[in-house]
Amino acid sequence: MTVRHESSRMDPAIIRREEAVDLEKHGVRMRIYTGSAEGAPAGVVYQETESGHAEEFCHEKSAFVYYIIEGEGVFVIGGVEHSVRGGDVVVVPPGNSIYFRGRLRQVLVTVPPWEECFERHIRDVAV
């Protein structure tokens, strides 16, 4: 007897620029692509900063994957500093504290998509 498992397929999500939400938070200008992508397996945020993210925080559910488009800076993950520059990728597993300093242009992908209820503010930081 052959047992077949149906694969769980998701529909592709295309989020148009006009559906994105622009905001600024803790020194970072963001364009958040959520739009009609309810049920999408990841969230996407475009970020620009002149000095960094002036808040140390922790997300308990989502991994944060940053692709540094250009610039250079320092990511502080779990209290450990990591120098970064354009072309680098930073992967922060859930449950780790994070903030960053520097002049950066980057794309952030959160897997699963970011949900505010799972983010915890630790402290404001000078960047």
N, C-alpha and C positions, 0 to 999 in steps of 0.2 A: 504494500500500500504506500502510495506517495503522498506526502503531506506538503501542501503548498502554503506558503506564508505570503499574505498580501503585504506589499511594501506600503508604508505610509508616505505618500507623496504630498508635497505642498505645492500650491500654485506659486509661480514666480511673482515677485513684488517689484514693481517699478515705481519709485517715488520721485515725482517731478519737483523741480526747484521751487515752483510756486506753492507746493504743499509743505515745504520745509518751514521751520520756525526759527527765526533769528533771535538770539538773546545774548546777554553778557552776564557772566557769573564769576566772581572772584578773580577778575582780571583776564578772563578768557572770553573772546568773542566766539560764539558758536552758531552753527547752522545745523539744526537737529532735523534729521530726515525720519519722520514717523509716518505722517500722512495716512494713507489708506492701507498701510502695511500690517494691519492687525493680524497676528498669527505668524508673522515673519520670524525666522529663526535667529535673527541678529538685528541690532540697531546700529545706525551709522550717524556720526557727528563729525562735521568739518570744524576745525578749531584753529584760531590764530591768537597769539599772545605776544606782547612786547616784553613781558617780564616773567610770566609763569602763572601757575594756578595757586592762589594764595590761601588755599584750604587743604589741610590734610584730611583725607576721608578714607572710608573703607566700604566696599560693596560686598555684601555677604553672598550674593547669588551669581552675579555676572563676572566673567573674565573680561578684562579690558585689553584690547589689542590696538596699539598706537603705531601708525606708519608715519614716520617723520618725513614730510615732503621737503622741507628746507629749514635751515637754521641750526642752532646748536644749543644745548642746555644740559640740565641734570635732572634726572628722575630720582626721587627718593622713595624707595619701595621697602616697606618694613624697616625703615630707619637706615637703610643702606643706599649710598649715592651711586648712581650709574650715569656716566657721561654719554650723551647721545648727539647725533648730528643727522643731517639730511640723508635719507636712504636707509636709516636704521629702523628696526621694528622692536617695540617694547611690548612684552606680553606679561600682564599682571593677573595672576590667578585670583579667583574670588577669595575674600577673607584677608587680603593684604592691605595695609595702609599705603596711601600714595599721595604725592603731590609732585609738582615739577617747577623748575626755574629755567628761565632762558627765553630767548626770542625764537619762537617756533611757529611753523605752519604744519599742521598734521591732520590725519584722518584717524578717528577713533571708531573701532567696531566693538560693540558689546555683545557677548554671547552668553546666555540668552539676552534679549533686549533689556536695556536698563529699566529698572522700576524703582521709583523713588523710595518706596517703603523698605527696600533692602539696603539703602545707603545710610551710612552713619557718619556724621560730622565728628572729627576728632579734635581739631583745633585750627584756628587761623594761623597762618605762617607768613613771615616776611619773605618776599621774593625779589 
